[in-house]
């Protein structure tokens, strides 16, 4: 699993029906930096996921992108 795929998976897990529908960037960076990578690489992976359409950015927060678009 690539780092950008892990980012998408984290957003999926953090945005359930009982939680908000977006995740703040600093939360993603913190989660990834604690266990997988450094903050700069985490931000790069987030940007890659957005560029690939797997995540959408809304005011500094991220949601899973619509796979049909």
Backbone bond lengths (Angstrom), bond angles and torsions (degrees), N, CA, C in turn:
res aa  C-N    CA-C-N  psi(-1)  N-CA   C-N-CA  omega(-1)  CA-C   N-CA-C  phi
1 X - - - 1.443 - - 1.533 108.39 -
2 X 1.320 115.84 127.62 1.463 119.43 179.10 1.521 110.63 -74.18
3 X 1.308 115.90 166.07 1.455 120.20 179.96 1.532 111.23 -63.65
4 X 1.331 117.55 -39.67 1.468 119.09 178.84 1.533 110.91 -67.17
5 X 1.321 117.91 -32.35 1.473 120.71 175.08 1.528 110.62 -67.12
6 X 1.326 116.12 -36.71 1.468 119.83 176.99 1.522 110.60 -64.69
7 X 1.338 116.33 -39.29 1.465 120.65 177.69 1.528 109.97 -58.71
8 X 1.324 116.52 -48.02 1.467 120.94 179.67 1.526 109.81 -60.42
9 X 1.303 117.33 -43.07 1.471 120.90 -179.57 1.526 111.00 -63.55
10 X 1.310 117.49 -40.79 1.461 120.89 177.80 1.529 110.00 -62.11
11 X 1.326 117.17 -43.05 1.468 120.16 178.34 1.528 109.65 -62.78
12 X 1.324 117.10 -42.14 1.473 119.96 177.32 1.527 110.99 -57.75
13 X 1.312 116.72 -44.10 1.463 121.03 -177.39 1.528 113.05 -72.81
14 X 1.330 116.61 -27.08 1.455 121.20 -178.17 1.527 113.49 -90.77
15 X 1.334 117.38 -3.73 1.469 120.93 -177.60 1.524 109.71 -125.39
16 X 1.305 115.21 70.99 1.456 120.42 178.14 1.528 109.01 -96.42
17 X 1.310 116.85 178.64 1.462 120.41 -179.65 1.528 112.34 -64.35
18 X 1.315 117.97 -19.12 1.459 121.67 179.44 1.524 112.80 -97.22
19 X 1.334 116.99 2.26 1.460 121.66 -178.35 1.524 109.51 -128.07
20 X 1.315 116.20 175.04 1.459 121.04 177.23 1.517 110.36 -61.03
21 X 1.324 116.55 160.58 1.463 119.73 -178.78 1.521 112.88 -91.65
22 X 1.342 117.01 4.27 1.458 121.72 176.15 1.528 109.21 -137.73
23 X 1.336 114.98 161.87 1.466 121.81 178.41 1.522 107.79 -125.71
24 X 1.315 117.14 133.51 1.460 122.11 178.82 1.533 110.62 -67.93
25 X 1.322 115.61 146.11 1.471 119.84 -179.77 1.517 111.42 -57.52
26 X 1.325 117.67 -43.06 1.465 119.31 -176.54 1.527 111.52 -62.68
27 X 1.324 117.79 -29.24 1.463 121.06 177.17 1.533 109.93 -68.51
28 X 1.327 115.89 -45.42 1.471 119.54 178.46 1.517 111.01 -61.89
29 X 1.328 116.85 -45.74 1.468 120.63 -179.42 1.527 110.06 -61.79
30 X 1.329 117.14 -42.26 1.466 120.64 179.98 1.525 111.13 -63.25
31 X 1.321 117.31 -46.28 1.469 120.72 -179.65 1.528 110.45 -60.85
32 X 1.316 116.63 -48.38 1.467 120.50 -178.33 1.525 112.00 -67.52
33 X 1.316 117.45 -37.79 1.465 121.14 -177.37 1.518 112.47 -70.98
34 X 1.296 116.69 -28.04 1.466 119.37 179.82 1.518 112.80 -72.62
35 X 1.322 116.84 -29.73 1.460 117.00 -171.70 1.523 115.94 -127.77
36 X 1.320 117.67 -20.24 1.456 117.86 -169.65 1.524 114.27 -123.22
37 X 1.329 118.35 -45.10 1.457 120.26 -168.50 1.524 111.32 -153.54
38 X 1.315 116.38 -177.29 1.459 122.13 178.10 1.536 110.07 -88.99
39 X 1.337 118.07 162.26 1.468 120.83 -177.06 1.533 114.81 -57.58
40 X 1.314 118.19 -39.61 1.469 120.02 -179.61 1.525 111.53 -65.05
41 X 1.315 117.08 -41.91 1.464 120.50 178.02 1.521 110.84 -67.19
42 X 1.324 116.44 -35.00 1.463 120.34 177.37 1.527 109.56 -63.02
43 X 1.330 117.31 -45.78 1.475 120.87 179.09 1.534 110.82 -63.77
44 X 1.328 116.86 -38.51 1.470 120.15 176.76 1.532 111.01 -62.62
45 X 1.318 116.82 -40.54 1.470 120.71 179.45 1.530 111.04 -66.26
46 X 1.321 116.91 -37.73 1.464 120.82 176.21 1.523 109.37 -62.99
47 X 1.326 116.77 -46.16 1.471 121.06 179.32 1.525 111.12 -61.54
48 X 1.310 117.43 -39.21 1.464 121.34 177.91 1.519 110.86 -63.71
49 X 1.322 116.81 -44.47 1.467 120.56 179.45 1.527 111.09 -62.75
50 X 1.329 117.23 -37.63 1.469 120.82 176.84 1.528 110.02 -68.10
51 X 1.316 116.77 -45.79 1.474 120.89 -179.78 1.525 111.42 -61.23
52 X 1.322 116.62 -33.88 1.470 121.52 179.24 1.528 112.58 -80.79
53 X 1.341 117.49 -6.35 1.456 121.48 179.47 1.517 114.20 82.47
54 X 1.335 117.12 7.71 1.465 119.92 -179.40 1.521 112.23 -82.44
55 X 1.344 115.97 -21.84 1.457 121.92 173.59 1.521 108.30 -128.70
56 X 1.320 115.90 153.30 1.462 121.21 171.86 1.518 107.61 -121.26
57 X 1.336 115.48 142.90 1.455 121.68 -179.26 1.519 109.09 -99.98
58 X 1.325 116.24 133.35 1.462 122.96 176.87 1.524 108.21 -133.93
59 X 1.314 116.85 101.21 1.469 121.77 177.29 1.526 113.09 53.21
60 X 1.317 117.00 47.93 1.455 121.14 177.82 1.513 115.00 79.86
61 X 1.319 116.31 7.11 1.463 121.98 177.65 1.529 107.66 -121.11
62 X 1.322 116.84 158.23 1.462 120.99 -173.05 1.520 111.87 -126.52
63 X 1.321 113.99 142.05 1.474 122.45 175.55 1.512 107.89 -129.90
64 X 1.311 116.04 159.13 1.463 120.50 177.12 1.510 108.22 -67.16
65 X 1.337 116.20 134.44 1.457 121.31 179.43 1.510 112.23 -71.96
66 X 1.298 115.68 160.00 1.462 121.25 178.80 1.528 108.97 -80.34
67 X 1.335 118.41 114.92 1.462 121.03 -176.16 1.523 112.70 -65.16
68 X 1.318 117.99 -18.75 1.469 119.87 -178.89 1.525 112.83 -85.20
69 X 1.345 117.26 -7.53 1.465 117.92 -179.43 1.500 113.51 -92.49
